Amino acid sequence: MTTIELKDPAGGGSVSGGTVELPAEIFDVQANVPLMHQVVVAQQAAARQGTHDTKTRGEVSGGGKKPYRQKGTGRARQGSTRAPQFAGGGTVHGPTPRDYTQRTPKKMKAAALRGALSDRARAGQVHVITELVSGEKPNTKEAKKALAAVTQAKRLLVVLHREDEQGWLSARNLPNVHLINPDQLNTYDVLVNDDVVFTKAAYDAFIAGPVKGKAAKASARASEVEGSEAQ
């Protein structure tokens, strides 16, 4: 089990005597590159709308009349001006609406995520901080300063707890930061960003795993509730 420092950006360094243990079954497993590639491709494919469509010669309006007589003109015989060789004609073998979704079992997704997190952890690119901002009001400047004190990476994946309203409001406009909930952590976002930064609350929620059973309840941030009421 690997141990990393619990950092306190507000204090400009690590918490005195504060450490965080990274479970080996999550942060120290063998990375299966083909599996991670398959999961990432499936995730990107699922994001495609698949609404592209072209019209065949039977779907283009017009062209019902034979353009000229069959014989005697010296030209090739034609039956419609909506044939593919004519301007304004139909498209041959063009794209049609389809579903790009690939079947990816949950165990494959979980194994790929463990491999991606392990790769980042072994490279020292996983960080845990006490909190992103302090105080009762959002502060983007403070959030930017806090992340800069933790890592100098260009692209950051910041994992925040759902109830960390100040953190979400403070960091959502930073161009090099992608915010995500612990239960939404995925292989693609881990690999596409350089470093992964957890807040302590988000890290504890991620390690605890999803809540299951009858006691599980959906939760939303205050801004999400206010937005739904406005609509």
TORNUPA-832734 format. One record per residue (C-alpha): chain; x, y, z. Coordinates in pm, whole numbers, plus 50000, padded with zeros to 5 digits. Example, Ala and Ser with C-alpha at 12.3 -4.5 7.8 and 13.67 -1.06 7.14 Angstrom:
<rs>
<r><cadena>A</cadena><X>51230</X><Y>49550</Y><Z>50780</Z></r>
<r><cadena>A</cadena><X>51367</X><Y>49894</Y><Z>50714</Z></r>
</rs>
This chain:
<rs>
<r><cadena>A</cadena><X>50000</X><Y>50000</Y><Z>50000</Z></r>
<r><cadena>A</cadena><X>50148</X><Y>50332</Y><Z>49884</Z></r>
<r><cadena>A</cadena><X>50140</X><Y>50637</Y><Z>50108</Z></r>
<r><cadena>A</cadena><X>50132</X><Y>50995</Y><Z>49980</Z></r>
<r><cadena>A</cadena><X>50128</X><Y>51328</Y><Z>50158</Z></r>
<r><cadena>A</cadena><X>49801</X><Y>51500</Y><Z>50235</Z></r>
<r><cadena>A</cadena><X>49860</X><Y>51851</Y><Z>50105</Z></r>
<r><cadena>A</cadena><X>49716</X><Y>52172</Y><Z>50239</Z></r>
<r><cadena>A</cadena><X>49727</X><Y>52437</Y><Z>49964</Z></r>
<r><cadena>A</cadena><X>49608</X><Y>52704</Y><Z>50206</Z></r>
<r><cadena>A</cadena><X>49914</X><Y>52645</Y><Z>50421</Z></r>
<r><cadena>A</cadena><X>50151</X><Y>52620</Y><Z>50128</Z></r>
<r><cadena>A</cadena><X>50259</X><Y>52260</Y><Z>50185</Z></r>
<r><cadena>A</cadena><X>50167</X><Y>51925</Y><Z>50330</Z></r>
<r><cadena>A</cadena><X>49960</X><Y>51882</Y><Z>50645</Z></r>
<r><cadena>A</cadena><X>50177</X><Y>51819</Y><Z>50947</Z></r>
<r><cadena>A</cadena><X>50193</X><Y>51443</Y><Z>50985</Z></r>
<r><cadena>A</cadena><X>49910</X><Y>51401</Y><Z>50735</Z></r>
<r><cadena>A</cadena><X>49933</X><Y>51110</Y><Z>50493</Z></r>
<r><cadena>A</cadena><X>49690</X><Y>50922</Y><Z>50273</Z></r>
<r><cadena>A</cadena><X>49718</X><Y>50553</Y><Z>50197</Z></r>
<r><cadena>A</cadena><X>49649</X><Y>50444</Y><Z>49841</Z></r>
<r><cadena>A</cadena><X>49502</X><Y>50090</Y><Z>49841</Z></r>
<r><cadena>A</cadena><X>49713</X><Y>49856</Y><Z>49631</Z></r>
<r><cadena>A</cadena><X>49406</X><Y>49691</Y><Z>49478</Z></r>
<r><cadena>A</cadena><X>49315</X><Y>50026</Y><Z>49318</Z></r>
<r><cadena>A</cadena><X>49636</X><Y>50224</Y><Z>49278</Z></r>
<r><cadena>A</cadena><X>49897</X><Y>49952</Y><Z>49230</Z></r>
<r><cadena>A</cadena><X>49771</X><Y>49701</Y><Z>48975</Z></r>
<r><cadena>A</cadena><X>49911</X><Y>49597</Y><Z>48640</Z></r>
<r><cadena>A</cadena><X>49788</X><Y>49830</Y><Z>48366</Z></r>
<r><cadena>A</cadena><X>49624</X><Y>49637</Y><Z>48082</Z></r>
<r><cadena>A</cadena><X>49683</X><Y>49868</Y><Z>47784</Z></r>
<r><cadena>A</cadena><X>49459</X><Y>49683</Y><Z>47533</Z></r>
<r><cadena>A</cadena><X>49177</X><Y>49679</Y><Z>47787</Z></r>
<r><cadena>A</cadena><X>49210</X><Y>50051</Y><Z>47859</Z></r>
<r><cadena>A</cadena><X>49215</X><Y>50120</Y><Z>47484</Z></r>
<r><cadena>A</cadena><X>48898</X><Y>49918</Y><Z>47433</Z></r>
<r><cadena>A</cadena><X>48717</X><Y>50094</Y><Z>47716</Z></r>
<r><cadena>A</cadena><X>48823</X><Y>50441</Y><Z>47595</Z></r>
<r><cadena>A</cadena><X>48715</X><Y>50366</Y><Z>47238</Z></r>
<r><cadena>A</cadena><X>48380</X><Y>50239</Y><Z>47365</Z></r>
<r><cadena>A</cadena><X>48334</X><Y>50553</Y><Z>47575</Z></r>
<r><cadena>A</cadena><X>48411</X><Y>50780</Y><Z>47281</Z></r>
<r><cadena>A</cadena><X>48180</X><Y>50576</Y><Z>47056</Z></r>
<r><cadena>A</cadena><X>47896</X><Y>50606</Y><Z>47306</Z></r>
<r><cadena>A</cadena><X>47933</X><Y>50984</Y><Z>47295</Z></r>
<r><cadena>A</cadena><X>47855</X><Y>50990</Y><Z>46922</Z></r>
<r><cadena>A</cadena><X>47501</X><Y>51093</Y><Z>46836</Z></r>
<r><cadena>A</cadena><X>47483</X><Y>50883</Y><Z>46521</Z></r>
<r><cadena>A</cadena><X>47223</X><Y>51116</Y><Z>46366</Z></r>
<r><cadena>A</cadena><X>47413</X><Y>51165</Y><Z>46038</Z></r>
<r><cadena>A</cadena><X>47203</X><Y>51096</Y><Z>45733</Z></r>
<r><cadena>A</cadena><X>47222</X><Y>51131</Y><Z>45353</Z></r>
<r><cadena>A</cadena><X>46955</X><Y>51081</Y><Z>45090</Z></r>
<r><cadena>A</cadena><X>46968</X><Y>50808</Y><Z>44829</Z></r>
<r><cadena>A</cadena><X>46834</X><Y>50860</Y><Z>44478</Z></r>
<r><cadena>A</cadena><X>46500</X><Y>50730</Y><Z>44595</Z></r>
<r><cadena>A</cadena><X>46476</X><Y>50991</Y><Z>44872</Z></r>
<r><cadena>A</cadena><X>46576</X><Y>51303</Y><Z>44676</Z></r>
<r><cadena>A</cadena><X>46274</X><Y>51498</Y><Z>44553</Z></r>
<r><cadena>A</cadena><X>46217</X><Y>51533</Y><Z>44180</Z></r>
<r><cadena>A</cadena><X>46361</X><Y>51333</Y><Z>43894</Z></r>
<r><cadena>A</cadena><X>46046</X><Y>51143</Y><Z>43816</Z></r>
<r><cadena>A</cadena><X>46053</X><Y>51231</Y><Z>43450</Z></r>
<r><cadena>A</cadena><X>46297</X><Y>51073</Y><Z>43207</Z></r>
<r><cadena>A</cadena><X>46532</X><Y>51359</Y><Z>43107</Z></r>
<r><cadena>A</cadena><X>46542</X><Y>51270</Y><Z>42737</Z></r>
<r><cadena>A</cadena><X>46445</X><Y>50987</Y><Z>42509</Z></r>
<r><cadena>A</cadena><X>46619</X><Y>50651</Y><Z>42526</Z></r>
<r><cadena>A</cadena><X>46775</X><Y>50638</Y><Z>42179</Z></r>
<r><cadena>A</cadena><X>46893</X><Y>50867</Y><Z>41905</Z></r>
<r><cadena>A</cadena><X>47061</X><Y>51139</Y><Z>42111</Z></r>
<r><cadena>A</cadena><X>47412</X><Y>50996</Y><Z>42110</Z></r>
<r><cadena>A</cadena><X>47426</X><Y>51028</Y><Z>42487</Z></r>
<r><cadena>A</cadena><X>47414</X><Y>50761</Y><Z>42755</Z></r>
<r><cadena>A</cadena><X>47067</X><Y>50651</Y><Z>42849</Z></r>
<r><cadena>A</cadena><X>46929</X><Y>50813</Y><Z>43164</Z></r>
<r><cadena>A</cadena><X>46612</X><Y>50751</Y><Z>43356</Z></r>
<r><cadena>A</cadena><X>46629</X><Y>51023</Y><Z>43621</Z></r>
<r><cadena>A</cadena><X>46821</X><Y>51342</Y><Z>43701</Z></r>
<r><cadena>A</cadena><X>46843</X><Y>51231</Y><Z>44063</Z></r>
<r><cadena>A</cadena><X>47087</X><Y>50951</Y><Z>43984</Z></r>
<r><cadena>A</cadena><X>47421</X><Y>50979</Y><Z>44172</Z></r>
<r><cadena>A</cadena><X>47614</X><Y>51101</Y><Z>43866</Z></r>
<r><cadena>A</cadena><X>47400</X><Y>51415</Y><Z>43839</Z></r>
<r><cadena>A</cadena><X>47446</X><Y>51732</Y><Z>44041</Z></r>
<r><cadena>A</cadena><X>47170</X><Y>51733</Y><Z>44300</Z></r>
<r><cadena>A</cadena><X>47135</X><Y>51358</Y><Z>44276</Z></r>
<r><cadena>A</cadena><X>47134</X><Y>51105</Y><Z>44556</Z></r>
<r><cadena>A</cadena><X>47433</X><Y>50979</Y><Z>44752</Z></r>
<r><cadena>A</cadena><X>47570</X><Y>50628</Y><Z>44710</Z></r>
<r><cadena>A</cadena><X>47655</X><Y>50433</Y><Z>45026</Z></r>
<r><cadena>A</cadena><X>47630</X><Y>50746</Y><Z>45240</Z></r>
<r><cadena>A</cadena><X>47600</X><Y>50747</Y><Z>45621</Z></r>
<r><cadena>A</cadena><X>47266</X><Y>50667</Y><Z>45777</Z></r>
<r><cadena>A</cadena><X>47151</X><Y>50698</Y><Z>46140</Z></r>
<r><cadena>A</cadena><X>47299</X><Y>50426</Y><Z>46357</Z></r>
<r><cadena>A</cadena><X>47391</X><Y>50344</Y><Z>46716</Z></r>
<r><cadena>A</cadena><X>47765</X><Y>50340</Y><Z>46786</Z></r>
<r><cadena>A</cadena><X>47731</X><Y>50200</Y><Z>47138</Z></r>
<r><cadena>A</cadena><X>47967</X><Y>49915</Y><Z>47220</Z></r>
<r><cadena>A</cadena><X>47893</X><Y>49666</Y><Z>47493</Z></r>
<r><cadena>A</cadena><X>48141</X><Y>49708</Y><Z>47777</Z></r>
<r><cadena>A</cadena><X>48081</X><Y>49508</Y><Z>48098</Z></r>
<r><cadena>A</cadena><X>48114</X><Y>49691</Y><Z>48429</Z></r>
<r><cadena>A</cadena><X>48404</X><Y>49471</Y><Z>48536</Z></r>
<r><cadena>A</cadena><X>48600</X><Y>49574</Y><Z>48228</Z></r>
<r><cadena>A</cadena><X>48537</X><Y>49942</Y><Z>48299</Z></r>
<r><cadena>A</cadena><X>48643</X><Y>49900</Y><Z>48663</Z></r>
<r><cadena>A</cadena><X>48960</X><Y>49710</Y><Z>48568</Z></r>
<r><cadena>A</cadena><X>49055</X><Y>49973</Y><Z>48310</Z></r>
<r><cadena>A</cadena><X>49001</X><Y>50253</Y><Z>48563</Z></r>
<r><cadena>A</cadena><X>49219</X><Y>50075</Y><Z>48820</Z></r>
<r><cadena>A</cadena><X>49493</X><Y>50036</Y><Z>48559</Z></r>
<r><cadena>A</cadena><X>49478</X><Y>50404</Y><Z>48463</Z></r>
<r><cadena>A</cadena><X>49485</X><Y>50522</Y><Z>48825</Z></r>
<r><cadena>A</cadena><X>49773</X><Y>50285</Y><Z>48902</Z></r>
<r><cadena>A</cadena><X>49972</X><Y>50425</Y><Z>48610</Z></r>
<r><cadena>A</cadena><X>49920</X><Y>50780</Y><Z>48737</Z></r>
<r><cadena>A</cadena><X>49999</X><Y>50682</Y><Z>49097</Z></r>
<r><cadena>A</cadena><X>50326</X><Y>50511</Y><Z>49005</Z></r>
<r><cadena>A</cadena><X>50431</X><Y>50826</Y><Z>48820</Z></r>
<r><cadena>A</cadena><X>50350</X><Y>51046</Y><Z>49123</Z></r>
<r><cadena>A</cadena><X>50060</X><Y>51211</Y><Z>48942</Z></r>
<r><cadena>A</cadena><X>49790</X><Y>51142</Y><Z>49205</Z></r>
<r><cadena>A</cadena><X>49745</X><Y>51406</Y><Z>49474</Z></r>
<r><cadena>A</cadena><X>49511</X><Y>51451</Y><Z>49769</Z></r>
<r><cadena>A</cadena><X>49442</X><Y>51792</Y><Z>49923</Z></r>
<r><cadena>A</cadena><X>49243</X><Y>51887</Y><Z>50228</Z></r>
<r><cadena>A</cadena><X>49010</X><Y>52120</Y><Z>50037</Z></r>
<r><cadena>A</cadena><X>49013</X><Y>52331</Y><Z>49725</Z></r>
<r><cadena>A</cadena><X>48897</X><Y>52658</Y><Z>49877</Z></r>
<r><cadena>A</cadena><X>48837</X><Y>52776</Y><Z>50231</Z></r>
<r><cadena>A</cadena><X>48573</X><Y>53015</Y><Z>50350</Z></r>
<r><cadena>A</cadena><X>48205</X><Y>53045</Y><Z>50277</Z></r>
<r><cadena>A</cadena><X>48226</X><Y>53210</Y><Z>49934</Z></r>
<r><cadena>A</cadena><X>48359</X><Y>53076</Y><Z>49601</Z></r>
<r><cadena>A</cadena><X>48700</X><Y>53206</Y><Z>49502</Z></r>
<r><cadena>A</cadena><X>48841</X><Y>53113</Y><Z>49162</Z></r>
<r><cadena>A</cadena><X>49171</X><Y>53289</Y><Z>49230</Z></r>
<r><cadena>A</cadena><X>49220</X><Y>53088</Y><Z>49549</Z></r>
<r><cadena>A</cadena><X>49131</X><Y>52763</Y><Z>49371</Z></r>
<r><cadena>A</cadena><X>49383</X><Y>52835</Y><Z>49095</Z></r>
<r><cadena>A</cadena><X>49651</X><Y>52914</Y><Z>49352</Z></r>
<r><cadena>A</cadena><X>49572</X><Y>52597</Y><Z>49547</Z></r>
<r><cadena>A</cadena><X>49607</X><Y>52373</Y><Z>49242</Z></r>
<r><cadena>A</cadena><X>49928</X><Y>52548</Y><Z>49136</Z></r>
<r><cadena>A</cadena><X>50073</X><Y>52472</Y><Z>49480</Z></r>
<r><cadena>A</cadena><X>49998</X><Y>52102</Y><Z>49434</Z></r>
<r><cadena>A</cadena><X>50113</X><Y>52042</Y><Z>49076</Z></r>
<r><cadena>A</cadena><X>50241</X><Y>52227</Y><Z>48771</Z></r>
<r><cadena>A</cadena><X>50074</X><Y>51992</Y><Z>48523</Z></r>
<r><cadena>A</cadena><X>49900</X><Y>52155</Y><Z>48227</Z></r>
<r><cadena>A</cadena><X>49580</X><Y>51950</Y><Z>48238</Z></r>
<r><cadena>A</cadena><X>49422</X><Y>51856</Y><Z>48570</Z></r>
<r><cadena>A</cadena><X>49142</X><Y>51621</Y><Z>48661</Z></r>
<r><cadena>A</cadena><X>49001</X><Y>51747</Y><Z>48990</Z></r>
<r><cadena>A</cadena><X>48771</X><Y>51511</Y><Z>49179</Z></r>
<r><cadena>A</cadena><X>48532</X><Y>51697</Y><Z>49408</Z></r>
<r><cadena>A</cadena><X>48263</X><Y>51571</Y><Z>49642</Z></r>
<r><cadena>A</cadena><X>47909</X><Y>51640</Y><Z>49528</Z></r>
<r><cadena>A</cadena><X>47841</X><Y>51851</Y><Z>49836</Z></r>
<r><cadena>A</cadena><X>48153</X><Y>52068</Y><Z>49788</Z></r>
<r><cadena>A</cadena><X>47955</X><Y>52359</Y><Z>49645</Z></r>
<r><cadena>A</cadena><X>48231</X><Y>52618</Y><Z>49696</Z></r>
<r><cadena>A</cadena><X>48486</X><Y>52401</Y><Z>49517</Z></r>
<r><cadena>A</cadena><X>48261</X><Y>52347</Y><Z>49215</Z></r>
<r><cadena>A</cadena><X>48179</X><Y>52716</Y><Z>49179</Z></r>
<r><cadena>A</cadena><X>48542</X><Y>52818</Y><Z>49229</Z></r>
<r><cadena>A</cadena><X>48710</X><Y>52588</Y><Z>48975</Z></r>
<r><cadena>A</cadena><X>48448</X><Y>52539</Y><Z>48704</Z></r>
<r><cadena>A</cadena><X>48582</X><Y>52825</Y><Z>48489</Z></r>
<r><cadena>A</cadena><X>48950</X><Y>52729</Y><Z>48499</Z></r>
<r><cadena>A</cadena><X>49041</X><Y>52634</Y><Z>48139</Z></r>
<r><cadena>A</cadena><X>49295</X><Y>52364</Y><Z>48231</Z></r>
<r><cadena>A</cadena><X>49076</X><Y>52193</Y><Z>48493</Z></r>
<r><cadena>A</cadena><X>48813</X><Y>51925</Y><Z>48443</Z></r>
<r><cadena>A</cadena><X>48585</X><Y>51870</Y><Z>48741</Z></r>
<r><cadena>A</cadena><X>48423</X><Y>51536</Y><Z>48813</Z></r>
<r><cadena>A</cadena><X>48240</X><Y>51353</Y><Z>49091</Z></r>
<r><cadena>A</cadena><X>48396</X><Y>51046</Y><Z>49256</Z></r>
<r><cadena>A</cadena><X>48122</X><Y>50818</Y><Z>49120</Z></r>
<r><cadena>A</cadena><X>48179</X><Y>50952</Y><Z>48767</Z></r>
<r><cadena>A</cadena><X>48552</X><Y>50885</Y><Z>48757</Z></r>
<r><cadena>A</cadena><X>48639</X><Y>50705</Y><Z>48433</Z></r>
<r><cadena>A</cadena><X>48936</X><Y>50577</Y><Z>48234</Z></r>
<r><cadena>A</cadena><X>48920</X><Y>50836</Y><Z>47957</Z></r>
<r><cadena>A</cadena><X>48929</X><Y>51139</Y><Z>48187</Z></r>
<r><cadena>A</cadena><X>49217</X><Y>50992</Y><Z>48387</Z></r>
<r><cadena>A</cadena><X>49425</X><Y>50925</Y><Z>48076</Z></r>
<r><cadena>A</cadena><X>49347</X><Y>51247</Y><Z>47890</Z></r>
<r><cadena>A</cadena><X>49461</X><Y>51461</Y><Z>48186</Z></r>
<r><cadena>A</cadena><X>49813</X><Y>51480</Y><Z>48326</Z></r>
<r><cadena>A</cadena><X>49747</X><Y>51473</Y><Z>48701</Z></r>
<r><cadena>A</cadena><X>49457</X><Y>51363</Y><Z>48919</Z></r>
<r><cadena>A</cadena><X>49379</X><Y>51576</Y><Z>49224</Z></r>
<r><cadena>A</cadena><X>49135</X><Y>51451</Y><Z>49489</Z></r>
<r><cadena>A</cadena><X>48997</X><Y>51651</Y><Z>49775</Z></r>
<r><cadena>A</cadena><X>49003</X><Y>51448</Y><Z>50096</Z></r>
<r><cadena>A</cadena><X>48623</X><Y>51420</Y><Z>50104</Z></r>
<r><cadena>A</cadena><X>48610</X><Y>51307</Y><Z>49741</Z></r>
<r><cadena>A</cadena><X>48890</X><Y>51057</Y><Z>49795</Z></r>
<r><cadena>A</cadena><X>48714</X><Y>50901</Y><Z>50093</Z></r>
<r><cadena>A</cadena><X>48392</X><Y>50876</Y><Z>49892</Z></r>
<r><cadena>A</cadena><X>48574</X><Y>50712</Y><Z>49601</Z></r>
<r><cadena>A</cadena><X>48749</X><Y>50457</Y><Z>49820</Z></r>
<r><cadena>A</cadena><X>48425</X><Y>50375</Y><Z>50000</Z></r>
<r><cadena>A</cadena><X>48267</X><Y>50293</Y><Z>49666</Z></r>
<r><cadena>A</cadena><X>47911</X><Y>50351</Y><Z>49546</Z></r>
<r><cadena>A</cadena><X>47629</X><Y>50325</Y><Z>49795</Z></r>
<r><cadena>A</cadena><X>47414</X><Y>50020</Y><Z>49720</Z></r>
<r><cadena>A</cadena><X>47088</X><Y>49882</Y><Z>49844</Z></r>
<r><cadena>A</cadena><X>46772</X><Y>50040</Y><Z>49978</Z></r>
<r><cadena>A</cadena><X>46966</X><Y>50301</Y><Z>50176</Z></r>
<r><cadena>A</cadena><X>47109</X><Y>50459</Y><Z>49858</Z></r>
<r><cadena>A</cadena><X>46966</X><Y>50802</Y><Z>49786</Z></r>
<r><cadena>A</cadena><X>47031</X><Y>51039</Y><Z>49498</Z></r>
<r><cadena>A</cadena><X>47183</X><Y>51374</Y><Z>49589</Z></r>
<r><cadena>A</cadena><X>47230</X><Y>51696</Y><Z>49397</Z></r>
<r><cadena>A</cadena><X>47420</X><Y>52016</Y><Z>49453</Z></r>
<r><cadena>A</cadena><X>47231</X><Y>52332</Y><Z>49546</Z></r>
<r><cadena>A</cadena><X>47308</X><Y>52491</Y><Z>49207</Z></r>
<r><cadena>A</cadena><X>47157</X><Y>52191</Y><Z>49025</Z></r>
<r><cadena>A</cadena><X>46840</X><Y>52216</Y><Z>49232</Z></r>
<r><cadena>A</cadena><X>46812</X><Y>52590</Y><Z>49172</Z></r>
<r><cadena>A</cadena><X>46865</X><Y>52539</Y><Z>48798</Z></r>
<r><cadena>A</cadena><X>46590</X><Y>52279</Y><Z>48776</Z></r>
<r><cadena>A</cadena><X>46348</X><Y>52505</Y><Z>48964</Z></r>
<r><cadena>A</cadena><X>46425</X><Y>52793</Y><Z>48729</Z></r>
<r><cadena>A</cadena><X>46335</X><Y>52578</Y><Z>48430</Z></r>
</rs>
